Amino acid sequence: MNLANYFPVLLFIIVASVLGFVLMLAGSLIGPNKPDAEKLSPYECGFEAFEDARMRFDVRYYLVAILFILFDLEIAFLFPWAMANGQVGLLGFGTMLVFLTILLIGFAYEWKKGALSWE
């Protein structure tokens, strides 16, 4: 393995990092900076915050977020499979059916447990 093949990637990372730093520095030096009490006050949906920002959230928020990510990742697997469906043949089709069956069983389990219902 030749490390010279990775030089363009290293160069890209260096240029992107330097450019990002230069742009942030230029924005902080050139941009107007006039803080006042109104700008520094907490703002939430058009009115003053009425609770502490560090309050405890219900576990269901996190559960719904995790379930969304889980089922959203299904699309990330389905799109490439659908594009190459003619090339993967019957084995690829069977593999995707097994994947979707496992996902459907998990979805039914979560639905039966009430993780998707909101009270």
N, C-alpha and C positions, 0 to 999 in steps of 0.2 A: 504494500500500500504506500503510495506516494503522497506525502503531505502537501506537495505543491498543488495538488488538485483541489485542496480546500482553501487555497489563498483567496479566490474570489469571494467565498463566504466570509472569511475573516475581514477582508477589505470592506464588504458590505456592512458588517456589524460595526466596524470602526467608524465608517463614514456616517452611518445612521446615528450612532451614539454622539459623535461630535456635532452633527447638524442639530440633533435634538437639544443638546446642551446649549449650543450657540443661540438657537431660537428662543429657548426659555430665558437665557441671560439677556438677550436683546429685548424681550418683552418686559422683563422686570426693570430694565434700565430706561427704556424709552417710554413705556406706558405710563399713563397718569396714575398717581397713587395719592388719593385724598381720602383717607379713612375718616369716618365720623361715626357717631353712635348709631345712626340709622342704618348705615351699611354693615356695621359689625353686629347688629342684633340678629338673633335667630329668626328665621323666616320659614313658615310652613303653611302652604296652601292659602296664602293671602292674609293670614292673621298670626298673631303671636302664638308661640308654642305654649300649650297649657299643661304639659306634663314633662317629666324628666325624660331626656332622650335615651337614658340608659335603663328604661323600664324593661321588665321581663316580657318576652313574647311567648305566646302559646306555641306549644310543640307542633301543632297542626300546620302552622306557617312553614316550618322547616320540612315537614312531611310532604306537604303539597309541592314545595320547591324540589325536593329530591325526586318525587314521582314525576314531576314535569320533566326534569332532566333525564330521568330514566327512559320515559316514553318518547322524549324528543330525540334521544340518541338512536332510537329505532329508525328514524328517517335518515340519519347519517349512514346507516347500514343498507337501507332499502334503495336509495338512489343509485349508488354504484352497481348494486346487484341488478336493478332494473335496466340500467344502461348496457350491461354486459350479459343480459339474460340469454341472448342467442348463443353466446360463446361459452357459457358455463355448463350448459347442457342439463341433463336430468339430475346429475349429482348435485349441481349448484341449486337447482330448484328444490330438491329434497332437503338440502341443508337449510335453505331459507324457510321451508315449511316447518322444520324442527325448531328453528329460531323463533318464528312467529308463534308457534304453539306454546313454547315455554313462556314467551312474553304474554300471551293471552291468558295462560294459567295464572301468572303473577298478577295480571290486571284483575281477573275474576276474584282472586284471593283478597286483593286490596279492597275491591268493591264490597265483598262479603263482610270483611272486617269493619267496614264503615270509614275507611281512611279517606274516601273521596267525598263523603257527605259532610256538609258544613252546618253547624247548629247555630 
